[in-house]
Amino acid sequence: MSNQYTEENLIRAASFLPSEKEKEQQMADIASASDPLSALLYSDDRETVLYGIFGDVPDYDNPDMEILWDEVLDADPEEIYEYCFRKGIDLFQDDGKPVPGWRDIAVMLKAIEKGILQLA
């Protein structure tokens, strides 16, 4: 099976990560928040990437999504990287590490593929 994706038409997950300036602003906002711990918990790069790509995050209260999560956790990471690439998403940052939430991205792609999730 040939891969229809090239670097020109891949979604680069790392492009949805906040810039250093945005991270500094987030940290300043957290420091000045009335509840800094709570603010820190909600400043998640994983969610930033997921919202950027899909406009949503996985609903792990849904048993079907939990099954997909288990599939992704049990799979070899290399298989997941390849699966996401075949589906059009490059998971890697410039430093060669996968983006935060790379497994969540795979779960979302599998949910779309299986018809569990439909994005507008």
Secondary structure, DSSP 8 states (H G I E B T S, - for coil): ------TTT-EEGGGGS--HHHHHHHHHHHHHSSSHHHHHHT--HHHHHHHHHHSS---TTSHHHHHHHHHHHHS-HHHHHHHHHHTTEE-B-TTS-B-TTHHHHHHHHHHHHTTS----
